[in-house]
Amino acid sequence: MPDPSSTLTPGRAPYDMMSPATVTGPQPGTDLVSRVLCRWRAGTPLETRTLTSGLMNLNWRVETDQGTYVLKRVADVDPRALRSQHRVVAALAEAGIPVPVPLRTRRGGTYEVVDGDHYVLHPWVGGRHRGGLDLGHGECVALGRTLAELHVTLARLMPPVQQSCYVPSPRAEDSLNTIERLLDVARTRPGRDSFDDLVERRLLERGVLLSRLSGHRPPEVDALDTGYVHGDFHSLNLLFDDAGELTAILDWDRLAVGTYAGEVVRAGVLLFALRDGHGLDLDRVAAFVTGYRSTGGLDAAQLRSAAYRMWWERANDFWMLDWRYQRGDLPCGDLFPAAAALVAWWTDNLADVTEAFAAR
């Protein structure tokens, strides 16, 4: 297949949190959906419903006289990268990976631009989202095996990538400066409320933690196996049928070069974090990693290193507050309490978490 490496750049996917591109501004209505949909041979819209799950792209379920589809408005994407992603997804589908392939437009492409926005149309895929905490032990093992099979297939389909891995890690000194800036905002914001009180308390705690652990920064060069990864493997991007079988892996916008161990750890955190943020379900994490290692072949040292690095990244990550205070994005800010609680718990249980991610 065509080499997409010039347009799918090495990504941040393995280690950062779910860097947001939230839907802002007025929501497009039915008239716009109809105007966009006519770019495909998909029939006349009969019913349109906005899908509300997720932080990034805006999606609609559209029923027409020819079938049911998902129309997606893609945020923050370069057209060349979008075409490359679509070529990769098509190749994965041909290889047997359960991925929905974009439908061709009347002009033969895989996306259309309307009023400056990029749109993609997929056939509707049956199934439902299942949280990681709703999966049984065997299902966690199977899901880990699926991620490993995905990595193996991507490695077979895509061109080789350089294996030396430079992974920049944040400096505690820089994070302490960020904390001071955010504390000033929270303390002086007009209409200060209980959320600002919580932010102040959590930031003060984080400042103490980072001052104490400033010498624990991970190295910036690590011997981690590198290749193409999905970049956002979590519950909202997975569909299951009523029998518990995986029917689709969705949202390939973050397809990029990254470390396999980094994606395993990031997926495990997003899938198995307790709902109140006070920990991870380490039994499910271990089952997921066991499934991955039964197929993927990562050694324990790489997984331990990736888990430690993810902990450090999260301890130094404040994007949720930046988005809340600088951009007025309240939904992103609302993620902060649970994220902060998880950092505190993870720090207290660092050895146990690291070993869970190295399970065999």
C-alpha positions in Angstrom: 0.0 0.0 0.0 1.2 3.6 -0.4 3.6 4.7 2.2 1.7 7.1 4.6 4.7 7.8 6.8 5.1 11.3 5.3 1.7 12.3 6.5 1.2 10.2 9.6 3.8 11.8 11.8 5.2 10.3 15.0 2.5 11.0 17.6 1.9 11.8 21.2 -0.7 9.1 21.5 1.1 6.6 23.7 1.7 8.8 26.7 -0.4 11.8 26.9 -3.9 11.9 28.3 -6.8 12.3 25.9 -5.7 15.6 24.5 -8.9 17.2 23.6 -10.4 18.7 20.5 -13.9 19.4 21.9 -16.8 20.3 19.8 -17.3 24.1 20.2 -19.7 26.6 18.6 -23.1 26.1 17.2 -24.1 22.5 16.5 -24.9 21.9 12.8 -28.6 21.2 12.2 -30.5 18.8 9.9 -30.3 21.1 6.9 -26.5 21.0 7.0 -26.5 17.3 7.4 -28.7 16.9 4.4 -26.5 19.2 2.4 -23.4 17.3 3.4 -25.0 13.9 2.8 -25.8 14.6 -0.8 -22.1 14.4 -1.5 -22.5 10.6 -1.2 -24.9 8.2 -2.9 -26.6 7.4 0.4 -30.2 8.3 -0.3 -32.6 10.9 1.2 -32.3 11.5 5.0 -35.3 10.4 7.0 -34.1 10.8 10.5 -31.0 12.4 12.0 -29.7 12.1 15.6 -26.6 13.7 17.1 -24.4 11.1 18.9 -23.3 12.6 22.2 -20.5 10.3 23.4 -16.9 11.4 23.1 -14.8 14.6 23.4 -13.5 15.0 19.9 -15.5 14.8 16.7 -19.2 15.5 16.1 -21.1 12.5 14.9 -24.7 11.9 13.6 -26.6 8.8 13.1 -28.5 9.3 9.8 -31.3 7.0 8.6 -32.0 7.3 4.9 -34.2 5.5 2.4 -31.1 3.4 1.5 -29.8 2.5 5.0 -28.3 3.8 8.2 -25.0 5.7 8.4 -22.7 7.6 10.7 -21.7 11.1 9.4 -18.6 12.4 11.2 -17.2 15.9 11.3 -13.5 15.5 11.8 -11.7 18.1 13.9 -8.1 19.2 13.6 -7.0 17.0 10.8 -4.7 17.6 7.8 -6.4 16.3 4.5 -3.3 14.3 3.5 -3.2 12.6 6.9 -7.0 11.9 6.6 -6.5 10.2 3.3 -3.6 8.2 4.7 -5.7 7.1 7.7 -8.5 6.0 5.3 -6.0 3.9 3.3 -4.8 2.2 6.4 -8.3 1.5 7.7 -9.2 -0.1 4.3 -6.1 -2.3 4.5 -6.9 -3.3 8.0 -10.5 -4.3 7.0 -9.1 -6.4 4.2 -6.8 -8.1 6.7 -9.8 -9.1 8.9 -9.6 -6.4 11.6 -13.1 -5.2 12.5 -13.0 -1.5 11.4 -15.6 0.5 9.5 -14.3 1.7 6.1 -15.3 5.2 4.9 -17.7 5.2 2.0 -16.7 6.7 -1.3 -18.2 10.1 -2.2 -19.8 10.8 -5.6 -16.4 12.1 -6.7 -14.6 9.0 -5.6 -12.9 10.3 -2.5 -13.3 9.3 1.2 -14.2 12.7 2.6 -15.9 16.0 1.7 -15.2 19.6 2.7 -18.3 21.7 3.4 -18.1 25.2 4.8 -14.5 24.6 5.7 -15.2 21.4 7.7 -14.2 17.9 6.8 -16.8 15.1 6.8 -16.6 11.4 6.5 -19.4 8.9 6.1 -19.4 5.3 7.4 -22.0 2.6 7.4 -23.7 2.2 10.7 -22.1 -0.6 12.7 -24.3 -2.5 15.2 -23.1 -2.9 18.8 -22.8 -1.0 22.0 -20.0 0.5 24.1 -19.0 -1.4 27.2 -16.9 0.1 29.9 -13.7 -1.8 30.8 -15.1 -2.4 34.4 -18.0 -4.2 32.8 -15.8 -6.8 31.2 -15.2 -10.2 32.8 -11.7 -11.6 33.3 -11.8 -13.6 30.0 -13.1 -10.6 28.1 -10.2 -8.5 29.4 -7.8 -11.2 28.2 -9.5 -11.3 24.8 -9.4 -7.5 24.5 -5.7 -7.4 25.2 -5.2 -10.1 22.6 -7.1 -8.0 20.1 -4.9 -5.0 20.7 -1.8 -7.2 20.1 -3.3 -8.6 16.9 -3.9 -5.0 15.8 -0.3 -4.0 16.4 1.0 -7.1 14.6 -1.3 -6.4 11.6 -0.3 -2.7 11.4 3.4 -3.7 11.6 2.8 -6.1 8.6 0.9 -3.6 6.5 2.9 -0.4 7.2 6.5 0.5 6.3 9.2 -0.1 9.0 9.9 2.7 11.5 13.0 3.7 13.3 13.4 1.8 16.5 15.4 4.2 18.6 12.8 6.0 20.7 13.2 9.5 21.9 10.4 10.2 24.3 10.5 13.7 25.9 9.3 13.8 29.5 8.1 16.9 31.4 10.4 18.5 34.0 9.0 18.9 37.5 10.4 22.5 37.6 8.2 23.5 34.6 5.2 21.8 36.1 5.7 23.7 39.4 5.6 27.0 37.4 2.4 25.8 35.8 0.9 25.0 39.2 1.6 28.5 40.4 0.0 30.0 37.3 -3.1 27.9 37.7 -3.3 28.6 41.4 -3.4 32.3 40.7 -6.2 31.8 38.2 -8.3 29.7 40.6 -7.8 32.0 43.5 -8.6 35.2 41.7 -11.3 34.1 39.3 -14.5 36.2 39.5 -17.3 34.1 40.9 -15.0 31.6 42.5 -16.9 28.4 43.4 -16.4 25.0 45.0 -14.7 23.7 41.9 -12.0 26.3 42.3 -11.6 25.4 45.9 -11.0 21.7 44.9 -8.6 22.8 42.2 -6.6 24.8 44.7 -6.4 21.9 47.1 -5.4 19.4 44.4 -2.8 21.7 42.9 -1.2 22.3 46.3 -1.0 18.6 46.8 0.5 18.1 43.4 3.1 20.7 44.1 4.2 18.9 47.2 4.4 15.6 45.3 6.4 17.0 42.4 8.8 18.8 44.7 9.4 15.5 46.6 9.8 13.4 43.4 11.6 15.8 41.1 14.5 13.4 40.8 12.2 10.6 39.5 11.9 11.9 36.0 12.1 9.1 33.4 14.9 9.1 30.8 14.2 10.7 27.5 15.7 7.8 25.5 14.1 4.3 26.1 14.4 1.0 24.4 10.8 0.5 23.6 9.5 -1.3 20.5 8.0 1.3 18.1 5.5 1.1 15.3 2.1 2.3 14.2 -0.6 2.4 16.9 -4.3 3.2 17.1 -3.6 6.1 19.5 -7.0 6.2 21.3 -7.9 2.6 22.3 -10.6 2.9 24.9 -14.3 2.0 25.6 -15.9 4.8 23.5 -13.9 3.6 20.5 -15.0 0.0 20.8 -18.3 -1.7 20.0 -19.5 -5.1 21.1 -22.4 -7.2 20.1 -24.9 -8.8 22.6 -22.7 -11.9 22.8 -19.7 -9.8 24.0 -17.8 -10.1 20.7 -16.0 -7.0 19.4 -17.7 -5.7 16.3 -15.7 -2.5 15.6 -12.7 -0.5 16.5 -13.6 3.1 15.8 -12.0 6.5 15.4 -8.6 6.3 13.7 -7.8 10.0 13.8 -4.8 9.4 16.1 -3.2 6.7 14.1 0.5 7.5 14.5 3.9 6.1 15.2 4.4 5.3 18.9 5.5 2.7 21.3 3.5 -0.5 21.6 4.0 -0.6 25.4 2.8 3.0 25.7 -0.4 2.2 23.9 -1.0 -0.9 26.1 -0.5 1.1 29.3 -2.6 4.1 28.1 -5.4 1.7 27.0 -5.3 -0.1 30.4 -5.6 3.2 32.3 -8.5 4.5 30.2 -10.3 1.1 30.3 -9.9 0.2 33.9 -9.8 3.4 35.9 -12.4 3.2 38.8 -15.3 5.5 38.2 -14.5 7.8 41.1 -10.8 8.2 40.0 -9.5 6.5 43.1 -7.6 3.8 41.5 -7.3 1.2 38.8 -8.8 -2.3 38.7 -5.5 -4.0 38.8 -6.9 -7.5 38.3 -8.5 -6.4 35.0 -5.3 -4.5 34.0 -3.3 -7.7 34.6 -5.8 -9.8 32.6 -5.7 -7.3 29.7 -1.8 -7.3 29.7 -1.7 -11.1 29.9 -3.9 -11.3 26.8 -1.7 -8.8 25.0 1.6 -10.6 25.8 0.2 -13.9 24.7 0.2 -12.6 21.2 2.2 -9.3 21.1 5.5 -10.4 22.6 6.4 -7.3 24.7 8.7 -8.1 27.6 8.0 -7.0 31.1 10.8 -4.4 31.2 9.2 -2.4 28.4 5.8 -2.5 30.0 7.2 -1.5 33.4 9.0 1.4 31.8 5.9 2.5 29.9 3.8 2.3 33.1 6.3 4.4 35.0 6.4 6.9 32.2 2.6 7.2 32.1 2.5 7.9 35.8 5.0 10.6 35.5 3.2 12.1 32.5 -0.1 12.3 34.4 1.6 13.8 37.4 2.8 16.6 35.3 -0.3 17.1 33.1 -2.7 20.0 33.5 -4.4 20.4 30.1 -7.9 19.9 31.7 -7.4 23.1 33.8 -5.8 25.0 30.9 -8.8 24.2 28.8 -11.3 25.1 31.5 -9.7 28.4 32.5 -8.2 29.6 29.3 -10.8 28.4 26.8 -13.9 28.2 29.0 -14.3 24.5 28.2 -16.2 23.3 31.2 -16.6 19.6 30.2 -12.8 19.2 30.0 -12.4 20.9 33.4 -14.9 18.5 34.9 -12.5 15.6 34.1 -9.8 17.1 36.5 -11.1 15.8 39.9 -11.0 12.2 38.9 -7.7 12.6 37.1 -6.2 14.3 40.1 -7.4 11.6 42.4 -6.0 8.9 40.2 -2.5 10.5 40.2 -2.6 10.6 44.0 -3.7 6.9 44.2 -1.2 5.8 41.6 1.7 7.5 43.4 0.8 5.7 46.6 0.5 2.3 44.7 3.3 2.8 42.2 4.9 -0.6 42.6 1.7 -2.5 42.4 0.5 -0.7 39.3 3.8 -1.2 37.6 3.8 -4.9 38.3 0.1 -5.3 37.1 1.2 -3.8 33.7 4.0 -6.4 33.5 1.7 -9.4 34.1 2.2 -12.6 32.1 
